[in-house]
Amino acid sequence: MRIKCPKCDDAAELGDDFSYVKCPKCDLDMTYGEYVKFVAYKDARYSDILGDYAAGTEGNTVETLDEW
């Protein structure tokens, strides 16, 4: 699946199992969890997704970006 690269805004590849995000243009290579965190820190409009992602994967919720 193609998603927007958080570094260069080009098309990046999201693994079918959501395990990685890779961008051939800027050589971005990170896990999906790292991608979610990167996007949330880059754009404050998305900061609430950190709590949703952490709750969905760990069973814990977080109150701030720094706690994640």
N, CA, C and O atoms as CSV, one atom per row, in Angstrom:
chain,resi,resn,atom,element,x,y,z
A,1,MET,N,N,0.847,-1.155,0.000
A,1,MET,CA,C,0.000,0.000,0.000
A,1,MET,C,C,0.904,1.232,0.000
A,1,MET,O,O,1.974,1.229,0.608
A,2,ARG,N,N,0.467,2.267,-0.678
A,2,ARG,CA,C,1.221,3.515,-0.734
A,2,ARG,C,C,0.669,4.516,0.268
A,2,ARG,O,O,-0.543,4.693,0.393
A,3,ILE,N,N,1.587,5.171,0.982
A,3,ILE,CA,C,1.222,6.240,1.906
A,3,ILE,C,C,2.185,7.398,1.687
A,3,ILE,O,O,3.187,7.257,0.987
A,4,LYS,N,N,1.886,8.519,2.276
A,4,LYS,CA,C,2.724,9.703,2.138
A,4,LYS,C,C,3.935,9.598,3.061
A,4,LYS,O,O,3.796,9.334,4.255
A,5,CYS,N,N,5.109,9.803,2.501
A,5,CYS,CA,C,6.342,9.764,3.289
A,5,CYS,C,C,6.377,10.989,4.196
A,5,CYS,O,O,6.168,12.108,3.729
A,6,PRO,N,N,6.638,10.792,5.486
A,6,PRO,CA,C,6.661,11.929,6.408
A,6,PRO,C,C,7.893,12.819,6.267
A,6,PRO,O,O,7.914,13.937,6.782
A,7,LYS,N,N,8.910,12.334,5.578
A,7,LYS,CA,C,10.128,13.131,5.401
A,7,LYS,C,C,10.097,13.947,4.115
A,7,LYS,O,O,10.329,15.156,4.143
A,8,CYS,N,N,9.813,13.296,2.986
A,8,CYS,CA,C,9.924,13.985,1.699
A,8,CYS,C,C,8.577,14.201,1.017
A,8,CYS,O,O,8.526,14.818,-0.047
A,9,ASP,N,N,7.500,13.716,1.592
A,9,ASP,CA,C,6.137,13.854,1.055
A,9,ASP,C,C,5.913,13.108,-0.259
A,9,ASP,O,O,4.897,13.318,-0.922
A,10,ASP,N,N,6.842,12.245,-0.640
A,10,ASP,CA,C,6.662,11.403,-1.818
A,10,ASP,C,C,5.895,10.145,-1.396
A,10,ASP,O,O,5.507,10.013,-0.235
A,11,ALA,N,N,5.683,9.243,-2.317
A,11,ALA,CA,C,4.975,7.993,-2.011
A,11,ALA,C,C,5.917,7.016,-1.316
A,11,ALA,O,O,7.004,6.727,-1.815
A,12,ALA,N,N,5.495,6.516,-0.173
A,12,ALA,CA,C,6.237,5.498,0.566
A,12,ALA,C,C,5.415,4.215,0.559
A,12,ALA,O,O,4.208,4.237,0.316
A,13,GLU,N,N,6.079,3.112,0.825
A,13,GLU,CA,C,5.402,1.811,0.840
A,13,GLU,C,C,5.137,1.377,2.275
A,13,GLU,O,O,6.042,1.365,3.109
A,14,LEU,N,N,3.898,1.023,2.549
A,14,LEU,CA,C,3.500,0.464,3.840
A,14,LEU,C,C,3.342,-1.032,3.651
A,14,LEU,O,O,2.600,-1.471,2.772
A,15,GLY,N,N,4.029,-1.819,4.463
A,15,GLY,CA,C,3.949,-3.266,4.359
A,15,GLY,C,C,2.531,-3.770,4.544
A,15,GLY,O,O,1.758,-3.185,5.302
A,16,ASP,N,N,2.182,-4.846,3.862
A,16,ASP,CA,C,0.837,-5.421,3.947
A,16,ASP,C,C,0.441,-5.766,5.380
A,16,ASP,O,O,-0.737,-5.718,5.736
A,17,ASP,N,N,1.424,-6.109,6.191
A,17,ASP,CA,C,1.147,-6.458,7.592
A,17,ASP,C,C,1.396,-5.283,8.544
A,17,ASP,O,O,1.446,-5.466,9.760
A,18,PHE,N,N,1.549,-4.086,7.991
A,18,PHE,CA,C,1.786,-2.863,8.765
A,18,PHE,C,C,3.067,-2.957,9.603
A,18,PHE,O,O,3.153,-2.347,10.669
A,19,SER,N,N,4.043,-3.703,9.137
A,19,SER,CA,C,5.270,-3.871,9.917
A,19,SER,C,C,6.355,-2.861,9.548
A,19,SER,O,O,7.286,-2.659,10.327
A,20,TYR,N,N,6.261,-2.229,8.391
A,20,TYR,CA,C,7.305,-1.296,7.980
A,20,TYR,C,C,6.755,-0.207,7.066
A,20,TYR,O,O,5.696,-0.350,6.456
A,21,VAL,N,N,7.508,0.879,6.996
A,21,VAL,CA,C,7.262,1.964,6.047
A,21,VAL,C,C,8.603,2.262,5.395
A,21,VAL,O,O,9.590,2.525,6.083
A,22,LYS,N,N,8.640,2.221,4.074
A,22,LYS,CA,C,9.878,2.469,3.341
A,22,LYS,C,C,9.615,3.449,2.204
A,22,LYS,O,O,8.604,3.361,1.507
A,23,CYS,N,N,10.548,4.387,2.031
A,23,CYS,CA,C,10.459,5.357,0.942
A,23,CYS,C,C,11.708,5.225,0.074
A,23,CYS,O,O,12.818,5.424,0.567
A,24,PRO,N,N,11.549,4.896,-1.196
A,24,PRO,CA,C,12.712,4.748,-2.064
A,24,PRO,C,C,13.385,6.080,-2.403
A,24,PRO,O,O,14.569,6.104,-2.738
A,25,LYS,N,N,12.645,7.181,-2.319
A,25,LYS,CA,C,13.210,8.479,-2.692
A,25,LYS,C,C,14.202,8.994,-1.651
A,25,LYS,O,O,15.295,9.438,-2.004
A,26,CYS,N,N,13.826,8.937,-0.360
A,26,CYS,CA,C,14.697,9.495,0.692
A,26,CYS,C,C,15.302,8.412,1.584
A,26,CYS,O,O,15.942,8.726,2.587
A,27,ASP,N,N,15.109,7.154,1.233
A,27,ASP,CA,C,15.657,6.012,1.980
A,27,ASP,C,C,15.108,5.879,3.397
A,27,ASP,O,O,15.772,5.317,4.268
A,28,LEU,N,N,13.901,6.392,3.633
A,28,LEU,CA,C,13.236,6.205,4.913
A,28,LEU,C,C,12.964,4.716,5.104
A,28,LEU,O,O,12.500,4.045,4.182
A,29,ASP,N,N,13.247,4.204,6.281
A,29,ASP,CA,C,12.988,2.800,6.599
A,29,ASP,C,C,12.719,2.717,8.094
A,29,ASP,O,O,13.643,2.822,8.901
A,30,MET,N,N,11.450,2.529,8.468
A,30,MET,CA,C,11.076,2.479,9.880
A,30,MET,C,C,9.890,1.561,10.074
A,30,MET,O,O,9.214,1.181,9.119
A,31,THR,N,N,9.650,1.213,11.324
A,31,THR,CA,C,8.479,0.404,11.628
A,31,THR,C,C,7.246,1.298,11.554
A,31,THR,O,O,7.358,2.524,11.542
A,32,TYR,N,N,6.074,0.677,11.506
A,32,TYR,CA,C,4.844,1.456,11.462
A,32,TYR,C,C,4.659,2.251,12.760
A,32,TYR,O,O,4.169,3.380,12.728
A,33,GLY,N,N,5.040,1.679,13.880
A,33,GLY,CA,C,4.957,2.389,15.150
A,33,GLY,C,C,5.818,3.641,15.154
A,33,GLY,O,O,5.390,4.692,15.630
A,34,GLU,N,N,7.025,3.531,14.626
A,34,GLU,CA,C,7.896,4.701,14.511
A,34,GLU,C,C,7.287,5.739,13.566
A,34,GLU,O,O,7.374,6.941,13.814
A,35,TYR,N,N,6.673,5.265,12.487
A,35,TYR,CA,C,6.022,6.156,11.519
A,35,TYR,C,C,4.897,6.947,12.190
A,35,TYR,O,O,4.800,8.162,12.012
A,36,VAL,N,N,4.054,6.266,12.955
A,36,VAL,CA,C,2.942,6.925,13.640
A,36,VAL,C,C,3.479,8.003,14.578
A,36,VAL,O,O,2.963,9.120,14.609
A,37,LYS,N,N,4.500,7.668,15.330
A,37,LYS,CA,C,5.090,8.629,16.263
A,37,LYS,C,C,5.706,9.810,15.509
A,37,LYS,O,O,5.531,10.959,15.914
A,38,PHE,N,N,6.415,9.538,14.433
A,38,PHE,CA,C,7.050,10.583,13.633
A,38,PHE,C,C,6.010,11.550,13.083
A,38,PHE,O,O,6.181,12.766,13.169
A,39,VAL,N,N,4.935,11.011,12.520
A,39,VAL,CA,C,3.871,11.844,11.958
A,39,VAL,C,C,3.208,12.674,13.047
A,39,VAL,O,O,2.921,13.852,12.836
A,40,ALA,N,N,2.962,12.082,14.201
A,40,ALA,CA,C,2.307,12.797,15.296
A,40,ALA,C,C,3.166,13.947,15.813
A,40,ALA,O,O,2.641,15.011,16.142
A,41,TYR,N,N,4.466,13.745,15.887
A,41,TYR,CA,C,5.346,14.819,16.336
A,41,TYR,C,C,5.502,15.901,15.269
A,41,TYR,O,O,5.639,17.081,15.591
A,42,LYS,N,N,5.481,15.499,14.011
A,42,LYS,CA,C,5.656,16.450,12.913
A,42,LYS,C,C,4.445,17.364,12.765
A,42,LYS,O,O,4.597,18.544,12.453
A,43,ASP,N,N,3.254,16.836,12.984
A,43,ASP,CA,C,2.025,17.606,12.793
A,43,ASP,C,C,1.114,17.411,14.001
A,43,ASP,O,O,0.581,16.323,14.220
A,44,ALA,N,N,0.943,18.461,14.771
A,44,ALA,CA,C,0.171,18.381,16.018
A,44,ALA,C,C,-1.272,17.939,15.797
A,44,ALA,O,O,-1.905,17.437,16.725
A,45,ARG,N,N,-1.805,18.116,14.586
A,45,ARG,CA,C,-3.182,17.687,14.313
A,45,ARG,C,C,-3.350,16.190,14.493
A,45,ARG,O,O,-4.462,15.715,14.724
A,46,TYR,N,N,-2.267,15.443,14.393
A,46,TYR,CA,C,-2.339,13.986,14.476
A,46,TYR,C,C,-1.877,13.441,15.822
A,46,TYR,O,O,-1.760,12.225,15.969
A,47,SER,N,N,-1.616,14.279,16.793
A,47,SER,CA,C,-1.065,13.811,18.061
A,47,SER,C,C,-1.986,12.842,18.792
A,47,SER,O,O,-1.508,12.005,19.558
A,48,ASP,N,N,-3.299,12.936,18.572
A,48,ASP,CA,C,-4.219,12.036,19.250
A,48,ASP,C,C,-4.116,10.598,18.759
A,48,ASP,O,O,-4.595,9.690,19.437
A,49,ILE,N,N,-3.510,10.367,17.607
A,49,ILE,CA,C,-3.375,8.997,17.109
A,49,ILE,C,C,-2.389,8.190,17.939
A,49,ILE,O,O,-2.455,6.961,17.956
A,50,LEU,N,N,-1.472,8.868,18.632
A,50,LEU,CA,C,-0.533,8.129,19.479
A,50,LEU,C,C,-1.267,7.366,20.568
A,50,LEU,O,O,-0.951,6.206,20.834
A,51,GLY,N,N,-2.231,7.996,21.190
A,51,GLY,CA,C,-3.010,7.325,22.223
A,51,GLY,C,C,-3.802,6.169,21.665
A,51,GLY,O,O,-3.887,5.111,22.289
A,52,ASP,N,N,-4.387,6.360,20.487
A,52,ASP,CA,C,-5.146,5.293,19.852
A,52,ASP,C,C,-4.238,4.131,19.467
A,52,ASP,O,O,-4.595,2.969,19.662
A,53,TYR,N,N,-3.072,4.441,18.924
A,53,TYR,CA,C,-2.149,3.395,18.499
A,53,TYR,C,C,-1.600,2.631,19.707
A,53,TYR,O,O,-1.544,1.402,19.692
A,54,ALA,N,N,-1.199,3.353,20.743
A,54,ALA,CA,C,-0.653,2.696,21.935
A,54,ALA,C,C,-1.713,1.831,22.598
A,54,ALA,O,O,-1.420,0.724,23.051
A,55,ALA,N,N,-2.930,2.324,22.656
A,55,ALA,CA,C,-4.005,1.543,23.276
A,55,ALA,C,C,-4.305,0.293,22.473
A,55,ALA,O,O,-4.630,-0.748,23.044
A,56,GLY,N,N,-4.201,0.382,21.164
A,56,GLY,CA,C,-4.501,-0.754,20.310
A,56,GLY,C,C,-3.419,-1.803,20.291
A,56,GLY,O,O,-3.693,-2.972,20.019
A,57,THR,N,N,-2.179,-1.404,20.577
A,57,THR,CA,C,-1.083,-2.358,20.486
A,57,THR,C,C,-0.569,-2.826,21.835
A,57,THR,O,O,-0.085,-3.951,21.958
A,58,GLU,N,N,-0.665,-1.989,22.832
A,58,GLU,CA,C,-0.105,-2.329,24.135
A,58,GLU,C,C,-1.160,-2.525,25.214
A,58,GLU,O,O,-0.878,-3.109,26.260
A,59,GLY,N,N,-2.352,-2.050,24.970
A,59,GLY,CA,C,-3.371,-2.128,25.992
A,59,GLY,C,C,-3.278,-1.005,27.002
A,59,GLY,O,O,-4.032,-0.978,27.975
A,60,ASN,N,N,-2.361,-0.077,26.782
A,60,ASN,CA,C,-2.178,1.059,27.679
A,60,ASN,C,C,-2.498,2.341,26.925
A,60,ASN,O,O,-2.302,2.426,25.712
A,61,THR,N,N,-2.983,3.318,27.640
A,61,THR,CA,C,-3.199,4.617,27.024
A,61,THR,C,C,-2.137,5.578,27.526
A,61,THR,O,O,-1.539,5.357,28.580
A,62,VAL,N,N,-1.903,6.637,26.777
A,62,VAL,CA,C,-0.935,7.650,27.160
A,62,VAL,C,C,-1.628,8.992,27.187
A,62,VAL,O,O,-2.611,9.211,26.479
A,63,GLU,N,N,-1.121,9.873,27.993
A,63,GLU,CA,C,-1.729,11.190,28.132
A,63,GLU,C,C,-1.038,12.233,27.262
A,63,GLU,O,O,-1.702,13.145,26.769
A,64,THR,N,N,0.290,12.128,27.056
A,64,THR,CA,C,1.014,13.114,26.262
A,64,THR,C,C,1.929,12.403,25.283
A,64,THR,O,O,2.158,11.198,25.386
A,65,LEU,N,N,2.446,13.164,24.338
A,65,LEU,CA,C,3.402,12.608,23.375
A,65,LEU,C,C,4.666,12.135,24.064
A,65,LEU,O,O,5.241,11.117,23.677
A,66,ASP,N,N,5.107,12.865,25.083
A,66,ASP,CA,C,6.341,12.500,25.775
A,66,ASP,C,C,6.233,11.202,26.550
A,66,ASP,O,O,7.231,10.506,26.736
A,67,GLU,N,N,5.030,10.867,27.007
A,67,GLU,CA,C,4.843,9.626,27.751
A,67,GLU,C,C,4.915,8.408,26.857
A,67,GLU,O,O,5.171,7.303,27.336
A,68,TRP,N,N,4.692,8.593,25.552
A,68,TRP,CA,C,4.750,7.468,24.662
A,68,TRP,C,C,6.176,7.120,24.384
A,68,TRP,O,O,6.447,6.178,23.639
